Amino acid sequence: MPYERITSLPDGVKNNLPKHAQEIYKEAYNSAWNEYKNPQDRRWDSSREEVSHRVAWSAVEKKYEKDAEGNWWEK
């Protein structure tokens, strides 16, 4: 299900990513949720939710990287 605001994101996202990265995550997730509604558009029998989370993390990783301590920093 799409996220209306960043406060409704999963704890793993809210507790680890900076606010801007959370916004990227939310927008990418919601976009993927709409794009991959048809099962035939997804790979490996993945659920709509799984695909949307993978797309969202990929979008975050284009702008942010994780350091050795596990903190996320803008590239």
PDB file of N, CA, C and O in Angstrom:
ATOM      1  N   MET A   1       0.842  -1.171   0.000  1.00  0.00           N
ATOM      2  CA  MET A   1       0.000   0.000   0.000  1.00  0.00           C
ATOM      3  C   MET A   1       0.895   1.245   0.000  1.00  0.00           C
ATOM      4  O   MET A   1       1.893   1.280   0.721  1.00  0.00           O
ATOM      5  N   PRO A   2       0.563   2.239  -0.777  1.00  0.00           N
ATOM      6  CA  PRO A   2       1.378   3.459  -0.843  1.00  0.00           C
ATOM      7  C   PRO A   2       1.432   4.189   0.504  1.00  0.00           C
ATOM      8  O   PRO A   2       0.551   4.047   1.352  1.00  0.00           O
ATOM      9  N   TYR A   3       2.480   4.959   0.661  1.00  0.00           N
ATOM     10  CA  TYR A   3       2.678   5.742   1.883  1.00  0.00           C
ATOM     11  C   TYR A   3       2.260   7.189   1.633  1.00  0.00           C
ATOM     12  O   TYR A   3       2.698   7.809   0.664  1.00  0.00           O
ATOM     13  N   GLU A   4       1.413   7.721   2.508  1.00  0.00           N
ATOM     14  CA  GLU A   4       0.952   9.098   2.359  1.00  0.00           C
ATOM     15  C   GLU A   4       1.970  10.099   2.887  1.00  0.00           C
ATOM     16  O   GLU A   4       2.068  11.214   2.376  1.00  0.00           O
ATOM     17  N   ARG A   5       2.724   9.710   3.902  1.00  0.00           N
ATOM     18  CA  ARG A   5       3.721  10.618   4.499  1.00  0.00           C
ATOM     19  C   ARG A   5       4.900   9.801   5.014  1.00  0.00           C
ATOM     20  O   ARG A   5       4.792   8.589   5.200  1.00  0.00           O
ATOM     21  N   ILE A   6       6.014  10.466   5.241  1.00  0.00           N
ATOM     22  CA  ILE A   6       7.209   9.740   5.675  1.00  0.00           C
ATOM     23  C   ILE A   6       7.049   9.154   7.071  1.00  0.00           C
ATOM     24  O   ILE A   6       7.743   8.197   7.414  1.00  0.00           O
ATOM     25  N   THR A   7       6.163   9.696   7.875  1.00  0.00           N
ATOM     26  CA  THR A   7       5.950   9.146   9.221  1.00  0.00           C
ATOM     27  C   THR A   7       5.316   7.762   9.179  1.00  0.00           C
ATOM     28  O   THR A   7       5.339   7.044  10.179  1.00  0.00           O
ATOM     29  N   SER A   8       4.755   7.379   8.050  1.00  0.00           N
ATOM     30  CA  SER A   8       4.143   6.054   7.937  1.00  0.00           C
ATOM     31  C   SER A   8       5.076   5.019   7.316  1.00  0.00           C
ATOM     32  O   SER A   8       4.686   3.866   7.131  1.00  0.00           O
ATOM     33  N   LEU A   9       6.302   5.419   6.993  1.00  0.00           N
ATOM     34  CA  LEU A   9       7.282   4.481   6.428  1.00  0.00           C
ATOM     35  C   LEU A   9       7.660   3.420   7.458  1.00  0.00           C
ATOM     36  O   LEU A   9       7.473   3.634   8.655  1.00  0.00           O
ATOM     37  N   PRO A  10       8.189   2.279   7.013  1.00  0.00           N
ATOM     38  CA  PRO A  10       8.634   1.245   7.958  1.00  0.00           C
ATOM     39  C   PRO A  10       9.714   1.788   8.904  1.00  0.00           C
ATOM     40  O   PRO A  10      10.478   2.681   8.536  1.00  0.00           O
ATOM     41  N   ASP A  11       9.768   1.249  10.107  1.00  0.00           N
ATOM     42  CA  ASP A  11      10.745   1.704  11.101  1.00  0.00           C
ATOM     43  C   ASP A  11      12.178   1.623  10.588  1.00  0.00           C
ATOM     44  O   ASP A  11      12.989   2.501  10.884  1.00  0.00           O
ATOM     45  N   GLY A  12      12.499   0.588   9.826  1.00  0.00           N
ATOM     46  CA  GLY A  12      13.852   0.446   9.296  1.00  0.00           C
ATOM     47  C   GLY A  12      14.260   1.592   8.389  1.00  0.00           C
ATOM     48  O   GLY A  12      15.443   1.913   8.278  1.00  0.00           O
ATOM     49  N   VAL A  13      13.299   2.197   7.751  1.00  0.00           N
ATOM     50  CA  VAL A  13      13.547   3.359   6.889  1.00  0.00           C
ATOM     51  C   VAL A  13      13.595   4.625   7.742  1.00  0.00           C
ATOM     52  O   VAL A  13      14.536   5.413   7.646  1.00  0.00           O
ATOM     53  N   LYS A  14      12.576   4.810   8.574  1.00  0.00           N
ATOM     54  CA  LYS A  14      12.498   6.023   9.401  1.00  0.00           C
ATOM     55  C   LYS A  14      13.673   6.153  10.369  1.00  0.00           C
ATOM     56  O   LYS A  14      14.170   7.255  10.601  1.00  0.00           O
ATOM     57  N   ASN A  15      14.111   5.040  10.926  1.00  0.00           N
ATOM     58  CA  ASN A  15      15.145   5.088  11.959  1.00  0.00           C
ATOM     59  C   ASN A  15      16.563   5.124  11.408  1.00  0.00           C
ATOM     60  O   ASN A  15      17.511   5.319  12.169  1.00  0.00           O
ATOM     61  N   ASN A  16      16.726   4.940  10.114  1.00  0.00           N
ATOM     62  CA  ASN A  16      18.070   4.861   9.551  1.00  0.00           C
ATOM     63  C   ASN A  16      18.398   5.904   8.495  1.00  0.00           C
ATOM     64  O   ASN A  16      19.565   6.250   8.309  1.00  0.00           O
ATOM     65  N   LEU A  17      17.398   6.404   7.812  1.00  0.00           N
ATOM     66  CA  LEU A  17      17.668   7.330   6.718  1.00  0.00           C
ATOM     67  C   LEU A  17      17.406   8.775   7.127  1.00  0.00           C
ATOM     68  O   LEU A  17      16.499   9.047   7.914  1.00  0.00           O
ATOM     69  N   PRO A  18      18.209   9.709   6.587  1.00  0.00           N
ATOM     70  CA  PRO A  18      17.920  11.126   6.795  1.00  0.00           C
ATOM     71  C   PRO A  18      16.581  11.485   6.138  1.00  0.00           C
ATOM     72  O   PRO A  18      16.082  10.749   5.286  1.00  0.00           O
ATOM     73  N   LYS A  19      16.016  12.604   6.538  1.00  0.00           N
ATOM     74  CA  LYS A  19      14.691  13.005   6.067  1.00  0.00           C
ATOM     75  C   LYS A  19      14.607  13.052   4.542  1.00  0.00           C
ATOM     76  O   LYS A  19      13.650  12.534   3.965  1.00  0.00           O
ATOM     77  N   HIS A  20      15.577  13.654   3.891  1.00  0.00           N
ATOM     78  CA  HIS A  20      15.544  13.750   2.425  1.00  0.00           C
ATOM     79  C   HIS A  20      15.533  12.363   1.791  1.00  0.00           C
ATOM     80  O   HIS A  20      14.818  12.133   0.816  1.00  0.00           O
ATOM     81  N   ALA A  21      16.310  11.452   2.332  1.00  0.00           N
ATOM     82  CA  ALA A  21      16.341  10.081   1.809  1.00  0.00           C
ATOM     83  C   ALA A  21      14.997   9.386   2.033  1.00  0.00           C
ATOM     84  O   ALA A  21      14.561   8.591   1.201  1.00  0.00           O
ATOM     85  N   GLN A  22      14.347   9.685   3.152  1.00  0.00           N
ATOM     86  CA  GLN A  22      13.020   9.132   3.412  1.00  0.00           C
ATOM     87  C   GLN A  22      12.014   9.636   2.375  1.00  0.00           C
ATOM     88  O   GLN A  22      11.147   8.888   1.922  1.00  0.00           O
ATOM     89  N   GLU A  23      12.140  10.891   2.011  1.00  0.00           N
ATOM     90  CA  GLU A  23      11.244  11.447   0.990  1.00  0.00           C
ATOM     91  C   GLU A  23      11.477  10.764  -0.358  1.00  0.00           C
ATOM     92  O   GLU A  23      10.526  10.461  -1.078  1.00  0.00           O
ATOM     93  N   ILE A  24      12.741  10.526  -0.692  1.00  0.00           N
ATOM     94  CA  ILE A  24      13.067   9.808  -1.930  1.00  0.00           C
ATOM     95  C   ILE A  24      12.459   8.411  -1.884  1.00  0.00           C
ATOM     96  O   ILE A  24      11.846   7.959  -2.851  1.00  0.00           O
ATOM     97  N   TYR A  25      12.631   7.737  -0.763  1.00  0.00           N
ATOM     98  CA  TYR A  25      12.110   6.382  -0.583  1.00  0.00           C
ATOM     99  C   TYR A  25      10.593   6.362  -0.801  1.00  0.00           C
ATOM    100  O   TYR A  25      10.082   5.535  -1.557  1.00  0.00           O
ATOM    101  N   LYS A  26       9.889   7.260  -0.147  1.00  0.00           N
ATOM    102  CA  LYS A  26       8.426   7.305  -0.233  1.00  0.00           C
ATOM    103  C   LYS A  26       7.965   7.526  -1.671  1.00  0.00           C
ATOM    104  O   LYS A  26       7.072   6.833  -2.158  1.00  0.00           O
ATOM    105  N   GLU A  27       8.570   8.484  -2.335  1.00  0.00           N
ATOM    106  CA  GLU A  27       8.156   8.784  -3.710  1.00  0.00           C
ATOM    107  C   GLU A  27       8.458   7.617  -4.652  1.00  0.00           C
ATOM    108  O   GLU A  27       7.634   7.277  -5.500  1.00  0.00           O
ATOM    109  N   ALA A  28       9.617   7.013  -4.508  1.00  0.00           N
ATOM    110  CA  ALA A  28       9.983   5.888  -5.367  1.00  0.00           C
ATOM    111  C   ALA A  28       9.087   4.675  -5.088  1.00  0.00           C
ATOM    112  O   ALA A  28       8.658   3.987  -6.013  1.00  0.00           O
ATOM    113  N   TYR A  29       8.812   4.424  -3.812  1.00  0.00           N
ATOM    114  CA  TYR A  29       7.936   3.314  -3.446  1.00  0.00           C
ATOM    115  C   TYR A  29       6.552   3.502  -4.068  1.00  0.00           C
ATOM    116  O   TYR A  29       6.014   2.591  -4.698  1.00  0.00           O
ATOM    117  N   ASN A  30       5.992   4.682  -3.886  1.00  0.00           N
ATOM    118  CA  ASN A  30       4.646   4.946  -4.402  1.00  0.00           C
ATOM    119  C   ASN A  30       4.594   4.855  -5.927  1.00  0.00           C
ATOM    120  O   ASN A  30       3.617   4.363  -6.490  1.00  0.00           O
ATOM    121  N   SER A  31       5.626   5.319  -6.577  1.00  0.00           N
ATOM    122  CA  SER A  31       5.683   5.236  -8.034  1.00  0.00           C
ATOM    123  C   SER A  31       5.749   3.771  -8.487  1.00  0.00           C
ATOM    124  O   SER A  31       5.044   3.367  -9.412  1.00  0.00           O
ATOM    125  N   ALA A  32       6.597   2.990  -7.831  1.00  0.00           N
ATOM    126  CA  ALA A  32       6.719   1.565  -8.176  1.00  0.00           C
ATOM    127  C   ALA A  32       5.425   0.820  -7.865  1.00  0.00           C
ATOM    128  O   ALA A  32       5.036  -0.081  -8.608  1.00  0.00           O
ATOM    129  N   TRP A  33       4.760   1.185  -6.781  1.00  0.00           N
ATOM    130  CA  TRP A  33       3.495   0.549  -6.419  1.00  0.00           C
ATOM    131  C   TRP A  33       2.495   0.686  -7.578  1.00  0.00           C
ATOM    132  O   TRP A  33       1.773  -0.254  -7.909  1.00  0.00           O
ATOM    133  N   ASN A  34       2.473   1.866  -8.176  1.00  0.00           N
ATOM    134  CA  ASN A  34       1.565   2.098  -9.309  1.00  0.00           C
ATOM    135  C   ASN A  34       2.050   1.408 -10.574  1.00  0.00           C
ATOM    136  O   ASN A  34       1.249   0.863 -11.333  1.00  0.00           O
ATOM    137  N   GLU A  35       3.348   1.430 -10.802  1.00  0.00           N
ATOM    138  CA  GLU A  35       3.901   0.877 -12.035  1.00  0.00           C
ATOM    139  C   GLU A  35       3.820  -0.647 -12.095  1.00  0.00           C
ATOM    140  O   GLU A  35       3.612  -1.207 -13.171  1.00  0.00           O
ATOM    141  N   TYR A  36       3.980  -1.320 -10.969  1.00  0.00           N
ATOM    142  CA  TYR A  36       4.050  -2.781 -10.949  1.00  0.00           C
ATOM    143  C   TYR A  36       2.789  -3.429 -10.375  1.00  0.00           C
ATOM    144  O   TYR A  36       2.872  -4.441  -9.679  1.00  0.00           O
ATOM    145  N   LYS A  37       1.638  -2.855 -10.661  1.00  0.00           N
ATOM    146  CA  LYS A  37       0.391  -3.424 -10.135  1.00  0.00           C
ATOM    147  C   LYS A  37       0.048  -4.749 -10.803  1.00  0.00           C
ATOM    148  O   LYS A  37      -0.605  -5.594 -10.190  1.00  0.00           O
ATOM    149  N   ASN A  38       0.473  -4.946 -12.039  1.00  0.00           N
ATOM    150  CA  ASN A  38       0.194  -6.188 -12.752  1.00  0.00           C
ATOM    151  C   ASN A  38       1.301  -7.210 -12.483  1.00  0.00           C
ATOM    152  O   ASN A  38       2.476  -6.916 -12.701  1.00  0.00           O
ATOM    153  N   PRO A  39       0.941  -8.396 -12.017  1.00  0.00           N
ATOM    154  CA  PRO A  39       1.946  -9.421 -11.699  1.00  0.00           C
ATOM    155  C   PRO A  39       2.887  -9.752 -12.862  1.00  0.00           C
ATOM    156  O   PRO A  39       4.055 -10.069 -12.635  1.00  0.00           O
ATOM    157  N   GLN A  40       2.403  -9.684 -14.078  1.00  0.00           N
ATOM    158  CA  GLN A  40       3.259 -10.012 -15.219  1.00  0.00           C
ATOM    159  C   GLN A  40       4.357  -8.971 -15.445  1.00  0.00           C
ATOM    160  O   GLN A  40       5.298  -9.224 -16.197  1.00  0.00           O
ATOM    161  N   ASP A  41       4.250  -7.818 -14.810  1.00  0.00           N
ATOM    162  CA  ASP A  41       5.281  -6.782 -14.920  1.00  0.00           C
ATOM    163  C   ASP A  41       6.404  -6.975 -13.903  1.00  0.00           C
ATOM    164  O   ASP A  41       7.401  -6.253 -13.939  1.00  0.00           O
ATOM    165  N   ARG A  42       6.253  -7.939 -12.999  1.00  0.00           N
ATOM    166  CA  ARG A  42       7.240  -8.182 -11.946  1.00  0.00           C
ATOM    167  C   ARG A  42       8.062  -9.417 -12.269  1.00  0.00           C
ATOM    168  O   ARG A  42       7.617 -10.298 -13.005  1.00  0.00           O
ATOM    169  N   ARG A  43       9.267  -9.474 -11.711  1.00  0.00           N
ATOM    170  CA  ARG A  43      10.152 -10.625 -11.910  1.00  0.00           C
ATOM    171  C   ARG A  43      10.095 -11.564 -10.711  1.00  0.00           C
ATOM    172  O   ARG A  43       9.776 -11.158  -9.594  1.00  0.00           O
ATOM    173  N   TRP A  44      10.407 -12.808 -10.970  1.00  0.00           N
ATOM    174  CA  TRP A  44      10.628 -13.816  -9.927  1.00  0.00           C
ATOM    175  C   TRP A  44       9.450 -14.000  -8.983  1.00  0.00           C
ATOM    176  O   TRP A  44       9.662 -14.279  -7.803  1.00  0.00           O
ATOM    177  N   ASP A  45       8.245 -13.858  -9.447  1.00  0.00           N
ATOM    178  CA  ASP A  45       7.048 -14.018  -8.607  1.00  0.00           C
ATOM    179  C   ASP A  45       7.071 -13.128  -7.372  1.00  0.00           C
ATOM    180  O   ASP A  45       6.494 -13.479  -6.343  1.00  0.00           O
ATOM    181  N   SER A  46       7.725 -11.996  -7.466  1.00  0.00           N
ATOM    182  CA  SER A  46       7.781 -11.050  -6.349  1.00  0.00           C
ATOM    183  C   SER A  46       6.430 -10.393  -6.153  1.00  0.00           C
ATOM    184  O   SER A  46       5.680 -10.175  -7.104  1.00  0.00           O
ATOM    185  N   SER A  47       6.137 -10.084  -4.905  1.00  0.00           N
ATOM    186  CA  SER A  47       4.900  -9.367  -4.618  1.00  0.00           C
ATOM    187  C   SER A  47       5.051  -7.903  -5.016  1.00  0.00           C
ATOM    188  O   SER A  47       6.161  -7.408  -5.213  1.00  0.00           O
ATOM    189  N   ARG A  48       3.948  -7.242  -5.127  1.00  0.00           N
ATOM    190  CA  ARG A  48       3.948  -5.811  -5.460  1.00  0.00           C
ATOM    191  C   ARG A  48       4.719  -5.022  -4.406  1.00  0.00           C
ATOM    192  O   ARG A  48       5.463  -4.096  -4.728  1.00  0.00           O
ATOM    193  N   GLU A  49       4.531  -5.398  -3.150  1.00  0.00           N
ATOM    194  CA  GLU A  49       5.213  -4.723  -2.049  1.00  0.00           C
ATOM    195  C   GLU A  49       6.731  -4.951  -2.094  1.00  0.00           C
ATOM    196  O   GLU A  49       7.503  -4.016  -1.886  1.00  0.00           O
ATOM    197  N   GLU A  50       7.158  -6.192  -2.366  1.00  0.00           N
ATOM    198  CA  GLU A  50       8.589  -6.493  -2.455  1.00  0.00           C
ATOM    199  C   GLU A  50       9.264  -5.669  -3.554  1.00  0.00           C
ATOM    200  O   GLU A  50      10.329  -5.087  -3.348  1.00  0.00           O
ATOM    201  N   VAL A  51       8.634  -5.632  -4.705  1.00  0.00           N
ATOM    202  CA  VAL A  51       9.190  -4.872  -5.831  1.00  0.00           C
ATOM    203  C   VAL A  51       9.268  -3.393  -5.482  1.00  0.00           C
ATOM    204  O   VAL A  51      10.267  -2.736  -5.775  1.00  0.00           O
ATOM    205  N   SER A  52       8.233  -2.872  -4.866  1.00  0.00           N
ATOM    206  CA  SER A  52       8.199  -1.450  -4.518  1.00  0.00           C
ATOM    207  C   SER A  52       9.291  -1.094  -3.521  1.00  0.00           C
ATOM    208  O   SER A  52       9.914  -0.040  -3.643  1.00  0.00           O
ATOM    209  N   HIS A  53       9.534  -1.958  -2.533  1.00  0.00           N
ATOM    210  CA  HIS A  53      10.612  -1.712  -1.571  1.00  0.00           C
ATOM    211  C   HIS A  53      11.980  -1.764  -2.254  1.00  0.00           C
ATOM    212  O   HIS A  53      12.848  -0.942  -1.960  1.00  0.00           O
ATOM    213  N   ARG A  54      12.176  -2.719  -3.159  1.00  0.00           N
ATOM    214  CA  ARG A  54      13.464  -2.810  -3.862  1.00  0.00           C
ATOM    215  C   ARG A  54      13.716  -1.562  -4.710  1.00  0.00           C
ATOM    216  O   ARG A  54      14.826  -1.029  -4.725  1.00  0.00           O
ATOM    217  N   VAL A  55      12.700  -1.109  -5.400  1.00  0.00           N
ATOM    218  CA  VAL A  55      12.818   0.105  -6.216  1.00  0.00           C
ATOM    219  C   VAL A  55      13.133   1.304  -5.328  1.00  0.00           C
ATOM    220  O   VAL A  55      13.977   2.131  -5.673  1.00  0.00           O
ATOM    221  N   ALA A  56      12.462   1.398  -4.195  1.00  0.00           N
ATOM    222  CA  ALA A  56      12.670   2.526  -3.286  1.00  0.00           C
ATOM    223  C   ALA A  56      14.097   2.545  -2.743  1.00  0.00           C
ATOM    224  O   ALA A  56      14.735   3.598  -2.719  1.00  0.00           O
ATOM    225  N   TRP A  57      14.601   1.394  -2.307  1.00  0.00           N
ATOM    226  CA  TRP A  57      15.984   1.355  -1.804  1.00  0.00           C
ATOM    227  C   TRP A  57      16.972   1.706  -2.919  1.00  0.00           C
ATOM    228  O   TRP A  57      17.961   2.398  -2.677  1.00  0.00           O
ATOM    229  N   SER A  58      16.714   1.242  -4.108  1.00  0.00           N
ATOM    230  CA  SER A  58      17.595   1.558  -5.231  1.00  0.00           C
ATOM    231  C   SER A  58      17.629   3.061  -5.483  1.00  0.00           C
ATOM    232  O   SER A  58      18.691   3.621  -5.757  1.00  0.00           O
ATOM    233  N   ALA A  59      16.491   3.706  -5.392  1.00  0.00           N
ATOM    234  CA  ALA A  59      16.428   5.163  -5.588  1.00  0.00           C
ATOM    235  C   ALA A  59      17.235   5.890  -4.511  1.00  0.00           C
ATOM    236  O   ALA A  59      17.940   6.855  -4.805  1.00  0.00           O
ATOM    237  N   VAL A  60      17.131   5.433  -3.282  1.00  0.00           N
ATOM    238  CA  VAL A  60      17.899   6.045  -2.186  1.00  0.00           C
ATOM    239  C   VAL A  60      19.388   5.868  -2.436  1.00  0.00           C
ATOM    240  O   VAL A  60      20.167   6.802  -2.247  1.00  0.00           O
ATOM    241  N   GLU A  61      19.788   4.675  -2.859  1.00  0.00           N
ATOM    242  CA  GLU A  61      21.213   4.382  -3.055  1.00  0.00           C
ATOM    243  C   GLU A  61      21.824   5.152  -4.220  1.00  0.00           C
ATOM    244  O   GLU A  61      23.048   5.196  -4.343  1.00  0.00           O
ATOM    245  N   LYS A  62      21.021   5.752  -5.063  1.00  0.00           N
ATOM    246  CA  LYS A  62      21.558   6.595  -6.134  1.00  0.00           C
ATOM    247  C   LYS A  62      22.041   7.940  -5.592  1.00  0.00           C
ATOM    248  O   LYS A  62      22.922   8.566  -6.181  1.00  0.00           O
ATOM    249  N   LYS A  63      21.466   8.386  -4.470  1.00  0.00           N
ATOM    250  CA  LYS A  63      21.818   9.688  -3.885  1.00  0.00           C
ATOM    251  C   LYS A  63      22.586   9.574  -2.575  1.00  0.00           C
ATOM    252  O   LYS A  63      23.281  10.509  -2.177  1.00  0.00           O
ATOM    253  N   TYR A  64      22.463   8.433  -1.905  1.00  0.00           N
ATOM    254  CA  TYR A  64      23.064   8.257  -0.584  1.00  0.00           C
ATOM    255  C   TYR A  64      23.917   7.000  -0.556  1.00  0.00           C
ATOM    256  O   TYR A  64      23.695   6.059  -1.319  1.00  0.00           O
ATOM    257  N   GLU A  65      24.900   7.005   0.340  1.00  0.00           N
ATOM    258  CA  GLU A  65      25.698   5.808   0.548  1.00  0.00           C
ATOM    259  C   GLU A  65      25.875   5.584   2.045  1.00  0.00           C
ATOM    260  O   GLU A  65      25.789   6.512   2.850  1.00  0.00           O
ATOM    261  N   LYS A  66      26.121   4.342   2.386  1.00  0.00           N
ATOM    262  CA  LYS A  66      26.251   3.948   3.780  1.00  0.00           C
ATOM    263  C   LYS A  66      27.734   3.910   4.137  1.00  0.00           C
ATOM    264  O   LYS A  66      28.542   3.359   3.389  1.00  0.00           O
ATOM    265  N   ASP A  67      28.094   4.502   5.293  1.00  0.00           N
ATOM    266  CA  ASP A  67      29.493   4.457   5.711  1.00  0.00           C
ATOM    267  C   ASP A  67      29.767   3.200   6.541  1.00  0.00           C
ATOM    268  O   ASP A  67      28.869   2.385   6.749  1.00  0.00           O
ATOM    269  N   ALA A  68      30.993   3.046   7.010  1.00  0.00           N
ATOM    270  CA  ALA A  68      31.405   1.854   7.752  1.00  0.00           C
ATOM    271  C   ALA A  68      30.609   1.660   9.037  1.00  0.00           C
ATOM    272  O   ALA A  68      30.434   0.529   9.489  1.00  0.00           O
ATOM    273  N   GLU A  69      30.128   2.744   9.629  1.00  0.00           N
ATOM    274  CA  GLU A  69      29.344   2.638  10.863  1.00  0.00           C
ATOM    275  C   GLU A  69      27.851   2.406  10.590  1.00  0.00           C
ATOM    276  O   GLU A  69      27.065   2.262  11.527  1.00  0.00           O
ATOM    277  N   GLY A  70      27.468   2.372   9.330  1.00  0.00           N
ATOM    278  CA  GLY A  70      26.072   2.128   8.993  1.00  0.00           C
ATOM    279  C   GLY A  70      25.230   3.383   8.862  1.00  0.00           C
ATOM    280  O   GLY A  70      24.005   3.296   8.782  1.00  0.00           O
ATOM    281  N   ASN A  71      25.859   4.544   8.839  1.00  0.00           N
ATOM    282  CA  ASN A  71      25.138   5.808   8.671  1.00  0.00           C
ATOM    283  C   ASN A  71      25.019   6.136   7.183  1.00  0.00           C
ATOM    284  O   ASN A  71      25.918   5.838   6.396  1.00  0.00           O
ATOM    285  N   TRP A  72      23.905   6.748   6.814  1.00  0.00           N
ATOM    286  CA  TRP A  72      23.671   7.118   5.421  1.00  0.00           C
ATOM    287  C   TRP A  72      24.074   8.560   5.192  1.00  0.00           C
ATOM    288  O   TRP A  72      23.713   9.446   5.966  1.00  0.00           O
ATOM    289  N   TRP A  73      24.826   8.792   4.125  1.00  0.00           N
ATOM    290  CA  TRP A  73      25.314  10.133   3.788  1.00  0.00           C
ATOM    291  C   TRP A  73      25.047  10.420   2.329  1.00  0.00           C
ATOM    292  O   TRP A  73      25.135   9.526   1.487  1.00  0.00           O
ATOM    293  N   GLU A  74      24.719  11.669   2.025  1.00  0.00           N
ATOM    294  CA  GLU A  74      24.504  12.072   0.644  1.00  0.00           C
ATOM    295  C   GLU A  74      25.813  12.002  -0.115  1.00  0.00           C
ATOM    296  O   GLU A  74      26.855  12.424   0.385  1.00  0.00           O
ATOM    297  N   LYS A  75      25.755  11.467  -1.326  1.00  0.00           N
ATOM    298  CA  LYS A  75      26.972  11.311  -2.149  1.00  0.00           C
ATOM    299  C   LYS A  75      27.472  12.660  -2.609  1.00  0.00           C
ATOM    300  O   LYS A  75      28.481  12.738  -3.309  1.00  0.00           O
TER     301      LYS A  75
END
